[in-house]
Amino acid sequence: MKIVVCIKQVPDSTAKVVVEHGKVSWGDAPLIMNPWDEYALEAALQQKEALGGTVTAITIGDESTKEALKRALAMGADDATLICDPALVNMDTQATAQVLAATILKTGGVDMAFFGRQAIDGDAGLVPAQTARLLGWPALTLASVIKIEGINVRVERGIEEGRQIVTAKLPAVFSLTKDFGEPRYPSFMGIRKASRAEIPTWPLTELGIAAPASVIAWPEIINPPSREVKCEFITGGSPEEISETLANKILAEKVL
């Protein structure tokens, strides 16, 4: 079984977002592996342990993004690949899916491609399904249980209405929810292995594609208008007087 896990490096969930000169800034917040992607990696590692095979972690970014890949290696991934190219800037989800689909095809022989449910910076949750469409594979999203039966896969999906059972043939794309189970911690030996790992970097020429054009762009982000909030305590000699004063203020402010 050949498995890939597509991960993303994102600012820590405690980061405070500010807008400076029309651009979003995360300040000096540390960068981490997207927490949802840890569930995807855990699912991939469990499939490897049950069925045999290898797990490859893939991400798009600059050299600093290798830290997220090293965490994936420390958790148990067999190898990792960084897609790094100066042309890959300001990509929307569709452009990201094009690059990831090309990378999965370049990797070759992939049976299962795992994604986190969404990334905590953009929160779109579209890339898994978009990548599946480009590959022509089934998109088994919001998976909480995965069972492989030969070349078929049975997935239990967690949706608002409850649970949904779907089946498909491999190869397939999966996105994972928290219900699958807690991700494992990196082992000491895994951390040592990751620190020595040589992670290959592929430019777009390696994938044989041109820089994909984004459909959506964010030329400028405008700070939301500031809000002035004040608190006023209403007093009176009796409950009736207080309620009458409150009612008059509500009518004066045109709340009702």
C-alpha positions in Angstrom: 0.0 0.0 0.0 1.5 3.3 -1.0 0.1 6.2 0.9 0.7 10.0 0.8 -0.3 12.6 3.3 -0.7 16.2 2.2 0.2 18.5 5.1 0.4 22.3 5.5 2.5 24.5 7.8 0.3 27.1 9.5 0.7 29.7 12.3 0.0 28.5 15.8 -3.7 28.5 16.7 -2.9 31.1 19.4 -1.5 33.6 16.9 -3.1 37.0 16.8 -3.9 38.2 13.2 -3.3 41.8 12.4 -3.6 43.7 9.1 -0.6 45.9 8.1 -0.8 48.0 5.0 -3.5 45.8 3.5 -1.7 42.6 4.2 -2.4 39.9 6.8 0.4 39.4 9.3 0.8 36.7 11.9 3.5 38.6 13.7 6.2 36.4 15.3 3.8 33.5 16.0 5.5 30.1 15.7 4.7 27.9 12.7 3.4 24.4 13.2 1.9 21.5 11.3 -1.8 22.1 10.7 -3.5 20.3 13.6 -6.1 18.7 11.3 -3.3 17.2 9.2 -2.0 15.3 12.3 -5.3 13.3 12.2 -4.7 12.5 8.5 -1.2 11.4 9.3 -2.4 9.2 12.2 -4.9 7.6 9.8 -2.2 7.0 7.2 0.1 5.4 9.7 -2.6 3.1 11.0 -3.3 1.9 7.5 0.4 1.3 7.0 0.5 -0.8 10.2 -2.5 -2.8 9.2 -1.7 -3.4 5.5 2.0 -2.7 5.1 3.5 -0.2 2.7 4.9 3.3 3.0 3.7 6.7 4.0 5.1 9.8 2.2 4.4 13.3 3.6 4.0 16.2 1.0 3.8 19.9 1.5 4.1 23.1 -0.5 6.2 26.0 0.7 9.7 27.4 1.3 12.6 25.8 3.0 11.2 26.7 6.5 8.3 24.4 5.7 10.6 21.4 6.1 10.0 21.7 9.8 6.4 20.5 9.3 7.7 17.6 7.2 10.3 16.7 9.9 7.5 16.4 12.4 5.7 14.1 10.1 8.8 12.0 9.8 9.2 12.0 13.6 5.6 10.7 14.0 6.3 7.8 11.6 6.2 8.8 8.0 8.8 7.0 5.9 9.8 9.9 3.7 8.8 13.4 2.7 8.8 15.8 -0.3 8.8 19.6 -0.4 7.3 21.4 -3.4 9.2 24.7 -3.5 9.1 27.1 -6.4 9.3 31.0 -6.6 6.2 30.9 -8.8 4.0 29.3 -6.1 2.9 32.4 -4.2 -0.6 33.6 -3.2 -2.2 30.4 -4.3 -5.9 29.7 -3.8 -7.3 26.3 -3.1 -7.7 25.4 -6.8 -4.1 26.2 -7.6 -3.0 24.3 -4.5 -5.0 21.2 -5.6 -3.4 21.3 -9.1 0.1 21.2 -7.6 -0.8 18.5 -5.1 -2.5 16.3 -7.8 0.6 16.6 -10.0 2.9 15.7 -7.0 0.8 12.6 -6.2 0.9 11.5 -9.9 4.7 12.1 -10.0 5.1 10.0 -6.8 3.5 7.2 -8.7 1.5 4.1 -7.6 -0.3 5.9 -4.8 -3.3 4.0 -3.4 -4.5 6.4 -0.8 -4.1 10.2 -0.4 -4.9 11.6 3.1 -5.7 15.2 4.0 -6.8 17.0 7.1 -10.4 18.2 7.2 -9.2 21.8 6.6 -6.4 24.2 7.4 -6.8 26.4 10.4 -5.5 29.5 8.6 -7.8 29.5 5.6 -10.6 27.1 6.9 -11.8 26.5 3.4 -11.8 22.7 3.5 -11.9 22.5 -0.3 -8.5 21.1 -1.3 -9.2 17.4 -0.7 -12.2 17.3 -2.9 -10.6 19.6 -5.6 -7.5 17.3 -5.6 -9.7 14.2 -6.0 -11.5 15.8 -8.9 -8.2 16.5 -10.7 -7.0 13.0 -10.1 -10.3 11.4 -11.1 -10.5 9.6 -7.8 -13.3 9.2 -5.3 -13.4 11.9 -2.6 -14.2 10.3 0.8 -14.3 13.3 3.0 -15.0 13.8 6.7 -13.9 10.2 7.4 -14.0 8.9 11.0 -13.6 5.2 10.2 -11.8 3.6 7.3 -11.9 -0.1 6.4 -10.0 -1.6 3.4 -11.5 -4.7 1.8 -9.3 -5.7 -1.1 -9.4 -2.9 -3.7 -12.5 -1.5 -2.0 -12.7 0.9 0.9 -15.6 1.5 3.3 -15.8 4.8 5.1 -17.9 6.1 7.9 -18.4 9.8 7.5 -19.3 12.2 10.4 -21.9 14.7 9.1 -24.4 17.0 10.8 -27.2 14.6 10.4 -25.3 11.7 12.0 -23.3 9.0 10.4 -23.1 8.1 6.7 -21.5 4.9 5.2 -20.0 5.2 1.8 -17.9 2.7 -0.3 -15.5 3.2 -3.2 -12.7 1.6 -5.1 -9.0 2.5 -4.5 -7.2 4.7 -5.3 -9.1 7.4 -3.4 -8.7 10.7 -1.5 -9.6 11.0 2.2 -10.1 13.9 4.6 -10.1 13.1 8.3 -12.0 14.3 11.3 -11.1 14.2 15.0 -13.4 11.3 15.5 -10.8 9.0 13.9 -8.6 9.1 17.0 -5.9 11.1 18.7 -2.7 11.5 16.7 0.4 9.9 18.2 3.3 11.8 19.7 6.7 11.7 17.9 9.0 9.1 19.4 12.5 9.8 20.6 13.9 7.6 17.8 11.6 9.3 15.3 12.8 12.7 16.3 16.4 11.6 15.8 15.6 10.1 12.4 13.8 13.3 11.3 16.7 15.5 12.4 19.1 13.6 10.1 16.6 13.2 7.2 17.4 14.7 3.8 14.2 16.0 2.4 14.1 16.3 -1.5 12.8 19.6 -2.9 10.9 19.5 -6.2 10.4 22.6 -8.3 7.5 22.9 -10.8 9.8 21.6 -13.6 10.1 18.3 -11.7 6.4 18.0 -11.8 6.2 19.0 -15.5 3.6 21.7 -15.0 3.5 25.5 -15.2 2.6 27.7 -12.3 -1.2 27.3 -11.9 -3.3 30.5 -12.0 -5.4 31.3 -9.0 -9.0 32.1 -9.6 -9.4 34.0 -6.3 -7.0 36.8 -5.2 -6.8 39.0 -2.1 -5.3 42.2 -3.3 -5.9 44.0 -0.1 -7.4 43.3 3.3 -9.2 46.2 5.1 -9.2 46.5 8.8 -12.7 46.1 10.2 -14.1 49.4 11.7 -13.6 49.8 15.3 -16.5 49.4 17.7 -17.2 51.5 20.7 -19.0 49.6 23.5 -20.2 51.1 26.7 -22.1 49.7 29.6 -24.8 51.5 31.5 -26.5 50.3 34.7 -30.2 51.3 35.1 -31.3 52.1 38.6 -34.6 53.1 40.0 -36.7 53.0 43.1 -38.8 50.0 42.1 -38.7 47.2 39.5 -41.5 48.9 37.7 -39.5 52.2 37.4 -36.4 50.3 36.2 -38.3 48.4 33.6 -40.0 51.5 32.3 -36.6 53.3 32.0 -35.2 50.3 30.2 -38.1 50.1 27.8 -37.7 53.8 27.0 -34.0 53.4 26.3 -34.6 50.4 24.0 -37.2 52.4 22.1 -34.9 55.5 21.9 -32.0 53.4 20.5 -34.5 51.8 18.0 -33.6 48.3 19.1 -37.3 47.5 18.9 
